[in-house]
Amino acid sequence: MSVRTIREARAKRQKRIRGHLAGTTERPRVSVFRSNRSIYTQIIDDVAGKTLAAARSGEVEAAGLDKSGVAKKVGELLAQRALAQGIETVVFDRSGYLYHGRVKSLAEGAREGGLRF
């Protein structure tokens, strides 16, 4: 499978998922992007079209952690920033990735940090 078809397949899954869920003012959407080295996440209000909070792997202390451990720390950081803005309940958008590995670790970290989804 070539790189182009892998990206096209993810874009197709992403579009299908977004048809089912959207972030509102009451329950904003947590969007995830992962590259080979990093993981990025943001909380988005789709009604207003604004990013309310964001976190990335470059902002956490990664010494001695594997990529899943770093993702968990990013989830905890995102939850901390969301709770500071009064956001407690969100909708999780895995952005076409499998709910496995780093994406799952990020979600678990966000839940442990206090977000509900």
C-alpha positions in Angstrom: 0.0 0.0 0.0 1.5 3.3 -1.0 1.8 6.4 1.1 -0.7 8.2 -1.0 -3.4 5.5 -0.5 -2.8 5.4 3.2 -3.4 9.1 3.5 -6.4 8.9 1.3 -7.9 6.1 3.4 -7.3 8.2 6.6 -8.9 11.2 5.0 -11.9 9.1 4.0 -12.3 7.7 7.6 -11.9 11.2 9.0 -14.7 12.6 6.8 -16.9 9.7 7.8 -16.3 10.3 11.5 -16.9 14.0 11.3 -20.3 13.3 9.8 -21.3 11.7 13.1 -19.9 14.1 15.6 -19.3 17.8 15.9 -18.1 20.0 18.8 -20.6 22.4 20.3 -20.2 25.1 22.8 -21.4 22.8 25.6 -19.4 19.8 24.3 -16.4 20.8 22.2 -14.5 18.3 20.1 -11.1 17.0 21.0 -9.1 16.5 17.8 -5.9 14.4 17.6 -3.1 14.5 15.1 -0.1 12.2 15.3 3.1 12.2 13.3 5.9 9.7 13.6 7.6 11.8 16.3 4.9 14.0 17.9 1.3 14.1 18.9 -0.9 17.2 18.9 -4.4 17.7 20.2 -6.8 20.6 20.5 -10.3 21.3 21.8 -12.4 22.9 19.1 -15.8 24.6 19.2 -17.2 23.8 15.7 -20.1 26.2 16.1 -17.9 29.2 16.6 -15.0 27.8 14.6 -12.5 28.4 17.4 -9.8 26.4 19.1 -10.3 26.6 22.9 -7.3 24.8 24.2 -4.4 22.9 22.7 -1.4 20.7 23.8 1.5 19.0 22.0 4.2 16.6 22.8 6.9 19.3 22.6 5.4 20.9 25.8 5.7 18.0 28.1 8.8 16.4 29.8 9.5 13.3 27.7 12.7 12.1 29.4 12.6 8.3 29.8 9.1 7.9 28.3 8.1 6.0 25.2 5.7 7.7 22.7 2.6 6.3 24.4 3.8 7.7 27.8 4.3 11.1 26.2 0.8 10.9 24.6 -0.7 10.3 28.1 1.1 13.3 29.5 -0.2 15.4 26.6 -3.7 14.2 27.4 -3.3 15.2 31.0 -1.9 18.7 30.0 -4.9 19.2 27.7 -7.3 18.2 30.5 -5.6 20.7 32.8 -5.9 23.5 30.3 -9.5 22.6 29.5 -10.6 22.5 33.2 -8.9 25.9 33.7 -11.3 27.3 31.0 -14.4 25.5 32.6 -14.6 22.7 30.0 -15.4 19.4 31.6 -17.3 17.4 28.9 -16.0 16.9 25.4 -16.5 14.7 22.3 -13.4 12.7 21.3 -12.5 12.8 17.6 -9.8 10.2 16.8 -9.3 11.8 13.3 -9.3 8.6 11.4 -6.7 6.8 13.5 -7.4 3.6 15.3 -8.3 3.9 19.0 -5.1 2.1 19.9 -1.6 3.0 21.1 -0.8 6.7 21.3 -4.4 7.8 20.6 -5.8 5.6 23.3 -3.1 6.7 25.7 -3.9 10.4 25.0 -7.6 9.7 25.7 -6.8 7.9 29.0 -4.6 10.7 30.1 -7.3 13.2 29.4 -9.8 11.2 31.3 -7.4 10.9 34.3 -6.9 14.6 34.1 -10.6 15.2 34.6 -12.2 15.4 31.1 -15.4 13.4 30.5 -16.1 11.8 27.1 
